[in-house]
Amino acid sequence: MALQSDEARKRHELMTKITVKAWTDPSFKKKLLSDPKGTLAAEGLSMPKNMKANIVFHEDDENTRNFVIPAPPQALSLSEKDLNVLAAQRLSIQLELF
């Protein structure tokens, strides 16, 4: 698989920062839910005008575990083996949170 581009790495770092802020700052979380695009833009993550931002918090408890299954990577031409590696990496991150 190809290495992440600098732009993808920066977006990932920014989304990590936004995620931690949403976890630790209830007022930021509320703002993110009420105005996702504006809040993301204020944090440095701009999106095209015609693109929608949908923020969902999957809050697990002792009886419920939420799993987010992302859309498959459309822009990449990956083998089934590479797709399995990618899916396993994403799943391992989710499972570490249990």
C-alpha positions as CSV (number, residue, x, y, z in Angstrom):
1,M,0.0,0.0,0.0
2,A,1.1,3.5,-0.7
3,L,2.3,5.8,2.1
4,Q,0.0,8.5,3.2
5,S,0.5,11.8,1.4
6,D,1.4,14.8,3.5
7,E,-2.1,16.2,3.0
8,A,-3.7,13.0,4.2
9,R,-1.3,12.9,7.2
10,K,-2.2,16.5,8.2
11,R,-5.9,15.8,7.9
12,H,-5.5,12.7,10.1
13,E,-3.6,14.7,12.7
14,L,-6.2,17.5,12.6
15,M,-9.1,15.0,13.0
16,T,-7.3,13.4,15.9
17,K,-7.0,16.8,17.6
18,I,-10.7,17.5,16.9
19,T,-11.7,14.1,18.3
20,V,-9.8,14.6,21.5
21,K,-11.2,18.1,21.9
22,A,-14.8,16.7,21.4
23,W,-14.1,14.0,24.0
24,T,-12.8,16.5,26.6
25,D,-14.7,19.7,26.0
26,P,-18.5,19.3,26.3
27,S,-19.2,22.8,24.8
28,F,-17.0,22.0,21.8
29,K,-18.9,18.7,21.3
30,K,-22.2,20.6,21.4
31,K,-21.0,23.1,18.9
32,L,-19.6,20.4,16.6
33,L,-23.0,18.7,16.6
34,S,-25.0,21.9,16.0
35,D,-22.7,23.4,13.3
36,P,-20.4,20.7,12.0
37,K,-19.0,22.5,8.9
38,G,-18.5,25.8,10.7
39,T,-16.8,24.2,13.7
40,L,-14.6,22.0,11.5
41,A,-13.6,25.1,9.4
42,A,-12.8,27.0,12.6
43,E,-10.5,24.2,13.6
44,G,-8.7,24.3,10.2
45,L,-10.6,21.6,8.4
46,S,-12.3,23.1,5.4
47,M,-14.7,21.3,3.1
48,P,-16.2,22.1,-0.3
49,K,-19.5,24.0,-0.1
50,N,-21.4,21.2,-1.7
51,M,-20.1,18.6,0.8
52,K,-22.2,17.7,3.9
53,A,-20.6,17.1,7.3
54,N,-22.3,14.6,9.5
55,I,-21.0,14.2,13.0
56,V,-22.2,11.2,15.0
57,F,-21.0,10.2,18.5
58,H,-21.3,6.5,19.1
59,E,-21.3,6.4,22.9
60,D,-20.8,2.8,24.1
61,D,-22.0,1.6,27.5
62,E,-21.7,-1.7,29.4
63,N,-24.5,-3.1,27.2
64,T,-23.9,-1.6,23.8
65,R,-20.9,-1.5,21.5
66,N,-21.1,0.6,18.3
67,F,-19.1,-0.3,15.2
68,V,-18.6,2.1,12.4
69,I,-18.0,0.4,9.1
70,P,-16.6,3.0,6.7
71,A,-17.2,3.0,3.0
72,P,-14.6,1.0,1.1
73,P,-11.8,3.1,-0.4
74,Q,-13.1,4.0,-3.8
75,A,-10.1,6.0,-5.1
76,L,-7.6,3.3,-4.5
77,S,-7.1,0.2,-6.4
78,L,-6.4,-2.3,-3.7
79,S,-6.2,-6.1,-3.8
80,E,-8.4,-8.1,-1.5
81,K,-5.3,-8.8,0.6
82,D,-4.7,-5.1,1.0
83,L,-8.3,-4.5,1.8
84,N,-8.1,-7.1,4.6
85,V,-5.0,-5.4,6.0
86,L,-6.8,-2.0,6.0
87,A,-10.0,-3.4,7.6
88,A,-8.0,-5.2,10.2
89,Q,-6.1,-2.1,11.2
90,R,-9.3,-0.1,11.5
91,L,-10.9,-2.8,13.5
92,S,-7.9,-3.2,15.8
93,I,-8.2,0.5,16.7
94,Q,-11.9,0.1,17.6
95,L,-11.3,-3.0,19.6
96,E,-8.4,-1.4,21.6
97,L,-11.1,1.0,23.1
98,F,-13.0,-1.9,24.8
